[in-house]
Amino acid sequence: MKNQLVDLNNHLFAQMERLSDESLTQEDLRSEIERSKAITQISNQIVSNAQLVLDGAKFKAEYAGKYEVPMMEDKQNA
């Protein structure tokens, strides 16, 4: 896997550092704020997806073989 949650964490901290740069002009700061908004929206989706995957793994571990959930089938290993 190319990207992992640790990479997201690194990107968020890097963006925070860019926002903290006191040498930014007002226009540059506005651009960084807009970039931060976009990064925040994408980050929230990534975290939500990771939570869904974790919840699915917990479900599968708890109810292994008791229920069939079509969307959770592992077609690569079938």
N, C-alpha and C positions, 0 to 999 in steps of 0.2 A: 504494500500500500504506500502510495507516494506521500500523502498528507495524513497527519495524525493530530489528535487533540492538543498535543504539546506544541505543535506548530501554530495552532490557533492562538494559544497562550502567548507564544513569542510575538506573533503579529500584533496582538492587543497591547502588549507592553511597548512594542516599538512605536505604535500609533500614539500611545500616551506620552512617550518621550518627544515625539514630533509636536504634539500639542503643548508641551511644556517649554518648547524652544522660545526663549524670550526675544530672540533676534528676528522673529517672524514679523513681516509687515501685516497690516490689517487685512489686506487682500489674501496673503498667504495663510493667515490664521483662519479666515473664512473658508478657504479651500480645504484646509485640514479638518475643520469642523464638519464640512459636508462629507469628506472622506470618512470621518469617524462615524457619522450617521449610517453610511452605507455599510461600513465594516460591522457595526453593531447589528444591523438587520441580518446580514449574512451569518454572523456569529450566532445569533439567536436561533436561526434555522439549523445550523450545524449542531448546536447543543441539543436542540429539540430532537433532531434525528438520532443523535447518539443515545439520548434517553429512551427513545422508542426501541432502538436496537437492544439496549440493556434490558428493558422491560420484556421484550420478546425472548431474550435468552433466559431470563428468570422464569418466564412462563413455560418455556420448553423444558427447562431443568426440573421444574416442579411437577409438570403434568406429562412427562415424557411418554409418548405412545398412547395416552388416554384420550386425547382429542386430536383431530386433524384440523389444522388451520392452513388452508391452501396458500395463503400469502407467505407463510413461514416455511414452506417446503424448500429444501436445499436441492435445487435442480442440478447443480454442478456435481454433487456426490450421489445422485440417484441412480 
